[in-house]
Amino acid sequence: MGLISWLVFGALAGWIASIIMKKNSNMGAVANIVVGVVGAGIGGFIASMLGLGTVSGFNLYSILIAIAGACLLLLVINMFTKREKARN
C-alpha cells in the first residue's frame, strides 16, 4: 500500500478503535491515524504469530486486524495513564 492508503487505513482503523474504546472525544485526527497505523502493525504481528494472516491491503480482514491491534494499543495506553493519575 502507498503512503496515502496507509494514512486513510490508519485513520479509519484508529477512529473505529477509539469509538469502541470510548476514547473518541479525547482523540483528534492525527491521534486516530497514529493509533490506527501502529495498531495495524501490532495486530498484523500478533495475527501472523498466531497463523491468522497479516494486514495485506485495504480489505475487511485487514481492517479487522488493524482495529483489534489499535484497541489493544489503546487499552495498554489507558492502563499506563490510569497508573500515572493514581500516583499523582
Phi and psi in radians as a Rosetta constraint file:
Dihedral C 1 N 2 CA 2 C 2 CIRCULARHARMONIC -1.462 0.35
Dihedral N 2 CA 2 C 2 N 3 CIRCULARHARMONIC 3.059 0.35
Dihedral C 2 N 3 CA 3 C 3 CIRCULARHARMONIC -1.053 0.35
Dihedral N 3 CA 3 C 3 N 4 CIRCULARHARMONIC -0.782 0.35
Dihedral C 3 N 4 CA 4 C 4 CIRCULARHARMONIC -1.117 0.35
Dihedral N 4 CA 4 C 4 N 5 CIRCULARHARMONIC -0.711 0.35
Dihedral C 4 N 5 CA 5 C 5 CIRCULARHARMONIC -1.086 0.35
Dihedral N 5 CA 5 C 5 N 6 CIRCULARHARMONIC -0.739 0.35
Dihedral C 5 N 6 CA 6 C 6 CIRCULARHARMONIC -1.101 0.35
Dihedral N 6 CA 6 C 6 N 7 CIRCULARHARMONIC -0.690 0.35
Dihedral C 6 N 7 CA 7 C 7 CIRCULARHARMONIC -1.154 0.35
Dihedral N 7 CA 7 C 7 N 8 CIRCULARHARMONIC -0.771 0.35
Dihedral C 7 N 8 CA 8 C 8 CIRCULARHARMONIC -1.148 0.35
Dihedral N 8 CA 8 C 8 N 9 CIRCULARHARMONIC -0.782 0.35
Dihedral C 8 N 9 CA 9 C 9 CIRCULARHARMONIC -1.041 0.35
Dihedral N 9 CA 9 C 9 N 10 CIRCULARHARMONIC -0.815 0.35
Dihedral C 9 N 10 CA 10 C 10 CIRCULARHARMONIC -1.127 0.35
Dihedral N 10 CA 10 C 10 N 11 CIRCULARHARMONIC -0.718 0.35
Dihedral C 10 N 11 CA 11 C 11 CIRCULARHARMONIC -1.085 0.35
Dihedral N 11 CA 11 C 11 N 12 CIRCULARHARMONIC -0.784 0.35
Dihedral C 11 N 12 CA 12 C 12 CIRCULARHARMONIC -1.128 0.35
Dihedral N 12 CA 12 C 12 N 13 CIRCULARHARMONIC -0.871 0.35
Dihedral C 12 N 13 CA 13 C 13 CIRCULARHARMONIC -1.120 0.35
Dihedral N 13 CA 13 C 13 N 14 CIRCULARHARMONIC -0.751 0.35
Dihedral C 13 N 14 CA 14 C 14 CIRCULARHARMONIC -1.145 0.35
Dihedral N 14 CA 14 C 14 N 15 CIRCULARHARMONIC -0.697 0.35
Dihedral C 14 N 15 CA 15 C 15 CIRCULARHARMONIC -1.135 0.35
Dihedral N 15 CA 15 C 15 N 16 CIRCULARHARMONIC -0.811 0.35
Dihedral C 15 N 16 CA 16 C 16 CIRCULARHARMONIC -1.120 0.35
Dihedral N 16 CA 16 C 16 N 17 CIRCULARHARMONIC -0.735 0.35
Dihedral C 16 N 17 CA 17 C 17 CIRCULARHARMONIC -1.112 0.35
Dihedral N 17 CA 17 C 17 N 18 CIRCULARHARMONIC -0.679 0.35
Dihedral C 17 N 18 CA 18 C 18 CIRCULARHARMONIC -1.166 0.35
Dihedral N 18 CA 18 C 18 N 19 CIRCULARHARMONIC -0.569 0.35
Dihedral C 18 N 19 CA 19 C 19 CIRCULARHARMONIC -1.197 0.35
Dihedral N 19 CA 19 C 19 N 20 CIRCULARHARMONIC -0.802 0.35
Dihedral C 19 N 20 CA 20 C 20 CIRCULARHARMONIC -1.065 0.35
Dihedral N 20 CA 20 C 20 N 21 CIRCULARHARMONIC -0.732 0.35
Dihedral C 20 N 21 CA 21 C 21 CIRCULARHARMONIC -1.545 0.35
Dihedral N 21 CA 21 C 21 N 22 CIRCULARHARMONIC 0.131 0.35
Dihedral C 21 N 22 CA 22 C 22 CIRCULARHARMONIC 1.027 0.35
Dihedral N 22 CA 22 C 22 N 23 CIRCULARHARMONIC 0.685 0.35
Dihedral C 22 N 23 CA 23 C 23 CIRCULARHARMONIC -2.025 0.35
Dihedral N 23 CA 23 C 23 N 24 CIRCULARHARMONIC 0.132 0.35
Dihedral C 23 N 24 CA 24 C 24 CIRCULARHARMONIC -1.064 0.35
Dihedral N 24 CA 24 C 24 N 25 CIRCULARHARMONIC -0.659 0.35
Dihedral C 24 N 25 CA 25 C 25 CIRCULARHARMONIC -1.263 0.35
Dihedral N 25 CA 25 C 25 N 26 CIRCULARHARMONIC -0.333 0.35
Dihedral C 25 N 26 CA 26 C 26 CIRCULARHARMONIC -1.646 0.35
Dihedral N 26 CA 26 C 26 N 27 CIRCULARHARMONIC -0.129 0.35
Dihedral C 26 N 27 CA 27 C 27 CIRCULARHARMONIC -2.031 0.35
Dihedral N 27 CA 27 C 27 N 28 CIRCULARHARMONIC 2.511 0.35
Dihedral C 27 N 28 CA 28 C 28 CIRCULARHARMONIC -1.786 0.35
Dihedral N 28 CA 28 C 28 N 29 CIRCULARHARMONIC -3.015 0.35
Dihedral C 28 N 29 CA 29 C 29 CIRCULARHARMONIC -1.128 0.35
Dihedral N 29 CA 29 C 29 N 30 CIRCULARHARMONIC -0.743 0.35
Dihedral C 29 N 30 CA 30 C 30 CIRCULARHARMONIC -1.136 0.35
Dihedral N 30 CA 30 C 30 N 31 CIRCULARHARMONIC -0.738 0.35
Dihedral C 30 N 31 CA 31 C 31 CIRCULARHARMONIC -1.104 0.35
Dihedral N 31 CA 31 C 31 N 32 CIRCULARHARMONIC -0.701 0.35
Dihedral C 31 N 32 CA 32 C 32 CIRCULARHARMONIC -1.078 0.35
Dihedral N 32 CA 32 C 32 N 33 CIRCULARHARMONIC -0.737 0.35
Dihedral C 32 N 33 CA 33 C 33 CIRCULARHARMONIC -1.122 0.35
Dihedral N 33 CA 33 C 33 N 34 CIRCULARHARMONIC -0.822 0.35
Dihedral C 33 N 34 CA 34 C 34 CIRCULARHARMONIC -1.093 0.35
Dihedral N 34 CA 34 C 34 N 35 CIRCULARHARMONIC -0.829 0.35
Dihedral C 34 N 35 CA 35 C 35 CIRCULARHARMONIC -1.088 0.35
Dihedral N 35 CA 35 C 35 N 36 CIRCULARHARMONIC -0.695 0.35
Dihedral C 35 N 36 CA 36 C 36 CIRCULARHARMONIC -1.153 0.35
Dihedral N 36 CA 36 C 36 N 37 CIRCULARHARMONIC -0.771 0.35
Dihedral C 36 N 37 CA 37 C 37 CIRCULARHARMONIC -1.207 0.35
Dihedral N 37 CA 37 C 37 N 38 CIRCULARHARMONIC -0.802 0.35
Dihedral C 37 N 38 CA 38 C 38 CIRCULARHARMONIC -1.133 0.35
Dihedral N 38 CA 38 C 38 N 39 CIRCULARHARMONIC -0.704 0.35
Dihedral C 38 N 39 CA 39 C 39 CIRCULARHARMONIC -1.073 0.35
Dihedral N 39 CA 39 C 39 N 40 CIRCULARHARMONIC -0.645 0.35
Dihedral C 39 N 40 CA 40 C 40 CIRCULARHARMONIC -1.106 0.35
Dihedral N 40 CA 40 C 40 N 41 CIRCULARHARMONIC -0.700 0.35
Dihedral C 40 N 41 CA 41 C 41 CIRCULARHARMONIC -1.124 0.35
Dihedral N 41 CA 41 C 41 N 42 CIRCULARHARMONIC -0.803 0.35
Dihedral C 41 N 42 CA 42 C 42 CIRCULARHARMONIC -1.122 0.35
Dihedral N 42 CA 42 C 42 N 43 CIRCULARHARMONIC -0.846 0.35
Dihedral C 42 N 43 CA 43 C 43 CIRCULARHARMONIC -1.098 0.35
Dihedral N 43 CA 43 C 43 N 44 CIRCULARHARMONIC -0.713 0.35
Dihedral C 43 N 44 CA 44 C 44 CIRCULARHARMONIC -1.131 0.35
Dihedral N 44 CA 44 C 44 N 45 CIRCULARHARMONIC -0.697 0.35
Dihedral C 44 N 45 CA 45 C 45 CIRCULARHARMONIC -1.113 0.35
Dihedral N 45 CA 45 C 45 N 46 CIRCULARHARMONIC -0.852 0.35
Dihedral C 45 N 46 CA 46 C 46 CIRCULARHARMONIC -1.124 0.35
Dihedral N 46 CA 46 C 46 N 47 CIRCULARHARMONIC -0.756 0.35
Dihedral C 46 N 47 CA 47 C 47 CIRCULARHARMONIC -1.104 0.35
Dihedral N 47 CA 47 C 47 N 48 CIRCULARHARMONIC -0.690 0.35
Dihedral C 47 N 48 CA 48 C 48 CIRCULARHARMONIC -1.225 0.35
Dihedral N 48 CA 48 C 48 N 49 CIRCULARHARMONIC -0.599 0.35
Dihedral C 48 N 49 CA 49 C 49 CIRCULARHARMONIC -1.171 0.35
Dihedral N 49 CA 49 C 49 N 50 CIRCULARHARMONIC -0.548 0.35
Dihedral C 49 N 50 CA 50 C 50 CIRCULARHARMONIC -1.542 0.35
Dihedral N 50 CA 50 C 50 N 51 CIRCULARHARMONIC -0.029 0.35
Dihedral C 50 N 51 CA 51 C 51 CIRCULARHARMONIC 1.336 0.35
Dihedral N 51 CA 51 C 51 N 52 CIRCULARHARMONIC 0.412 0.35
Dihedral C 51 N 52 CA 52 C 52 CIRCULARHARMONIC -1.673 0.35
Dihedral N 52 CA 52 C 52 N 53 CIRCULARHARMONIC -0.071 0.35
Dihedral C 52 N 53 CA 53 C 53 CIRCULARHARMONIC 1.915 0.35
Dihedral N 53 CA 53 C 53 N 54 CIRCULARHARMONIC -2.996 0.35
Dihedral C 53 N 54 CA 54 C 54 CIRCULARHARMONIC -2.392 0.35
Dihedral N 54 CA 54 C 54 N 55 CIRCULARHARMONIC 3.108 0.35
Dihedral C 54 N 55 CA 55 C 55 CIRCULARHARMONIC -1.364 0.35
Dihedral N 55 CA 55 C 55 N 56 CIRCULARHARMONIC 1.897 0.35
Dihedral C 55 N 56 CA 56 C 56 CIRCULARHARMONIC -2.104 0.35
Dihedral N 56 CA 56 C 56 N 57 CIRCULARHARMONIC 0.270 0.35
Dihedral C 56 N 57 CA 57 C 57 CIRCULARHARMONIC 2.625 0.35
Dihedral N 57 CA 57 C 57 N 58 CIRCULARHARMONIC -3.042 0.35
Dihedral C 57 N 58 CA 58 C 58 CIRCULARHARMONIC -1.554 0.35
Dihedral N 58 CA 58 C 58 N 59 CIRCULARHARMONIC 1.440 0.35
Dihedral C 58 N 59 CA 59 C 59 CIRCULARHARMONIC -2.449 0.35
Dihedral N 59 CA 59 C 59 N 60 CIRCULARHARMONIC 2.997 0.35
Dihedral C 59 N 60 CA 60 C 60 CIRCULARHARMONIC -1.085 0.35
Dihedral N 60 CA 60 C 60 N 61 CIRCULARHARMONIC -0.764 0.35
Dihedral C 60 N 61 CA 61 C 61 CIRCULARHARMONIC -1.067 0.35
Dihedral N 61 CA 61 C 61 N 62 CIRCULARHARMONIC -0.759 0.35
Dihedral C 61 N 62 CA 62 C 62 CIRCULARHARMONIC -1.159 0.35
Dihedral N 62 CA 62 C 62 N 63 CIRCULARHARMONIC -0.673 0.35
Dihedral C 62 N 63 CA 63 C 63 CIRCULARHARMONIC -1.102 0.35
Dihedral N 63 CA 63 C 63 N 64 CIRCULARHARMONIC -0.740 0.35
Dihedral C 63 N 64 CA 64 C 64 CIRCULARHARMONIC -1.116 0.35
Dihedral N 64 CA 64 C 64 N 65 CIRCULARHARMONIC -0.711 0.35
Dihedral C 64 N 65 CA 65 C 65 CIRCULARHARMONIC -1.122 0.35
Dihedral N 65 CA 65 C 65 N 66 CIRCULARHARMONIC -0.764 0.35
Dihedral C 65 N 66 CA 66 C 66 CIRCULARHARMONIC -1.135 0.35
Dihedral N 66 CA 66 C 66 N 67 CIRCULARHARMONIC -0.706 0.35
Dihedral C 66 N 67 CA 67 C 67 CIRCULARHARMONIC -1.114 0.35
Dihedral N 67 CA 67 C 67 N 68 CIRCULARHARMONIC -0.763 0.35
Dihedral C 67 N 68 CA 68 C 68 CIRCULARHARMONIC -1.079 0.35
Dihedral N 68 CA 68 C 68 N 69 CIRCULARHARMONIC -0.759 0.35
Dihedral C 68 N 69 CA 69 C 69 CIRCULARHARMONIC -1.126 0.35
Dihedral N 69 CA 69 C 69 N 70 CIRCULARHARMONIC -0.695 0.35
Dihedral C 69 N 70 CA 70 C 70 CIRCULARHARMONIC -1.178 0.35
Dihedral N 70 CA 70 C 70 N 71 CIRCULARHARMONIC -0.669 0.35
Dihedral C 70 N 71 CA 71 C 71 CIRCULARHARMONIC -1.114 0.35
Dihedral N 71 CA 71 C 71 N 72 CIRCULARHARMONIC -0.725 0.35
Dihedral C 71 N 72 CA 72 C 72 CIRCULARHARMONIC -1.077 0.35
Dihedral N 72 CA 72 C 72 N 73 CIRCULARHARMONIC -0.772 0.35
Dihedral C 72 N 73 CA 73 C 73 CIRCULARHARMONIC -1.062 0.35
Dihedral N 73 CA 73 C 73 N 74 CIRCULARHARMONIC -0.793 0.35
Dihedral C 73 N 74 CA 74 C 74 CIRCULARHARMONIC -1.132 0.35
Dihedral N 74 CA 74 C 74 N 75 CIRCULARHARMONIC -0.616 0.35
Dihedral C 74 N 75 CA 75 C 75 CIRCULARHARMONIC -1.100 0.35
Dihedral N 75 CA 75 C 75 N 76 CIRCULARHARMONIC -0.800 0.35
Dihedral C 75 N 76 CA 76 C 76 CIRCULARHARMONIC -1.136 0.35
Dihedral N 76 CA 76 C 76 N 77 CIRCULARHARMONIC -0.777 0.35
Dihedral C 76 N 77 CA 77 C 77 CIRCULARHARMONIC -1.055 0.35
Dihedral N 77 CA 77 C 77 N 78 CIRCULARHARMONIC -0.743 0.35
Dihedral C 77 N 78 CA 78 C 78 CIRCULARHARMONIC -1.104 0.35
Dihedral N 78 CA 78 C 78 N 79 CIRCULARHARMONIC -0.673 0.35
Dihedral C 78 N 79 CA 79 C 79 CIRCULARHARMONIC -1.091 0.35
Dihedral N 79 CA 79 C 79 N 80 CIRCULARHARMONIC -0.762 0.35
Dihedral C 79 N 80 CA 80 C 80 CIRCULARHARMONIC -1.226 0.35
Dihedral N 80 CA 80 C 80 N 81 CIRCULARHARMONIC -0.662 0.35
Dihedral C 80 N 81 CA 81 C 81 CIRCULARHARMONIC -1.253 0.35
Dihedral N 81 CA 81 C 81 N 82 CIRCULARHARMONIC -0.568 0.35
Dihedral C 81 N 82 CA 82 C 82 CIRCULARHARMONIC -1.171 0.35
Dihedral N 82 CA 82 C 82 N 83 CIRCULARHARMONIC -0.662 0.35
Dihedral C 82 N 83 CA 83 C 83 CIRCULARHARMONIC -1.111 0.35
Dihedral N 83 CA 83 C 83 N 84 CIRCULARHARMONIC -0.743 0.35
Dihedral C 83 N 84 CA 84 C 84 CIRCULARHARMONIC -1.112 0.35
Dihedral N 84 CA 84 C 84 N 85 CIRCULARHARMONIC -0.710 0.35
Dihedral C 84 N 85 CA 85 C 85 CIRCULARHARMONIC -1.179 0.35
Dihedral N 85 CA 85 C 85 N 86 CIRCULARHARMONIC -0.609 0.35
Dihedral C 85 N 86 CA 86 C 86 CIRCULARHARMONIC -1.202 0.35
Dihedral N 86 CA 86 C 86 N 87 CIRCULARHARMONIC -0.580 0.35
Dihedral C 86 N 87 CA 87 C 87 CIRCULARHARMONIC -1.199 0.35
Dihedral N 87 CA 87 C 87 N 88 CIRCULARHARMONIC -0.629 0.35
